[in-house]
Amino acid sequence: MKNRYIIDFDSTFTQVEALDELVKISLKGHPDKDLVLKQIEDYTNAAMEGRMSFTDSLRERVKLLGATDDHLHKLVKVLKKKVSSSFSRNRKFFEKHADEVFIVSGGFKEFITPVVSDYRIKPENIYANTFEFNEEGTIVGYDTTNPLSQEGGKVKLLKQLNWEGNLYGIGDGYSDFQLKESGLIKKFFAYTENIARSSVVKNADHVLPSFDEFLYVNNLPMAISYPKNRILCLCIGDIPEEAIAILKKDGFSIRHKSSFEEKYVADVGMMLLGNGEIIKIEKLKRATTLKTIGYLGNAKEKLDMELCTKMGIVVFDDRKNNTNNGLFIPKRMADFINSGASYLSCNFPNIQLTLQKNAHRLIHIHHNVPGIMAQINSVMADHGINILAQYLKTNEQIGYVITDVNAEYDKKVIKALKKIEHTIKFRLLY
């Protein structure tokens, strides 16, 4: 049966509420700007949380706009820069699934269409309201016959469309949940990358901290190999809030604890340690999914560096104990997870990288013995994979190989690379 992915626009496809942004533009220099902005925001939240009918909310917001066609052009430029990060990086998904992706929004086509068209979303697959203008080009109202301008509009629209197949709804608001409540869609995914509304989240079939998560759980092609919201990052001890914020903004699942609790040992992927923290060797040995440790101080006497290296754990530390107020280390950790760069690591061969467009990146960490590179390239050749770029650096203990390829491949390639003798860790990055 055909799948259809029904995606909300405001605070889902984009990071912001478009009407809020439009008011900022149209009221620039207005003496009561802040007051009007607050009123718009209150009406938006009341509707999204189900405390006010969408019809009443929309009518009151449009009254306050005072916007013109010129303001809409400026708004589109803003919105194109505010597309949610995980939607933006999965542009290829929209290109490949153009027939299955639909934007259904209580927003307006005048600003939605030019934004989502950059992602190959078809105009006929965009369902939204439309403004009404006077002769001077000022917005004076909207088409009230459109079901999306009415309370329960998304439900009314889908009943009219009478789509068959598997329908999946993705959104942040009460109107999105109403589709699930009506029984018209198979699953409702509450999108929380930009805002999490408790009244919506508690009723969702699945919570999406990112669009990557949706693609992952539905076994759909995605730009990265694994959703970052599923990578557990433990922050232990005295950690500046600014340092934690860097990792949180990047999308990692953060836990700030006073010690390395046993329940996290098997699943931790990253660790940021405050100065003076010590990780016991027996716990470190069992942390087999751990990929990188950041230490806000000199890690030399606090971590078993040899064990970390043998386990393929990249360590970054701040030996001067004051570099950039502790913000340098989490940035290095995130860069390693995102690109594979080990630059300025204190135990790994240093490789500085940029992201390769239209490519897949494979990371192979192995004991430094002869012949590994030949075996890696032999696997690639056996599966007909073209190598775009390859980086190798070694130290006395390990070799670190990063390979960028431009061909699609099956899981047999991954299995073959993992089976190479002396492999410590293998990771498909994106």
Secondary structure, 3 states (H helix, E strand, C coil): CCEEEEECHHHHHECCCHHHHHHHHHCCCCCCHHHHHHHHHHHHHHHHCCCCCHHHHHHHHHHHHCCEHHHHHHHHHHHHCCECHHHHCCHHHHHHCCCCEEEEEEEEHHHHHHHHHHHCCCHHHEEEECEEECCCCEEEEECCCCHHHCCCHHHHHHHHHCCCCEEEEEECCHHHHHHHHHCCCCEEEEECCCCCCHHHHCCCCEEECCHHHHHHHCCCCCCCCCCHHHCEEEEECCCCHHHHHHHHHCCCEEEEECCCCHHHCCCEEEEEECCCCCCCHHHHHHCCCCCEEEECCCCCCCCCHHHHHHCCCEEEECCCCCHHHHCHHHHHHHHHHHHCCCCCCCCCCCCCCCCCCCCEEEEEEEECCCCHHHHHHHHHHHCCCCEEEEEEEECCCEEEEEEEECCCCCHHHHHHHHCCCCEEEEEECC
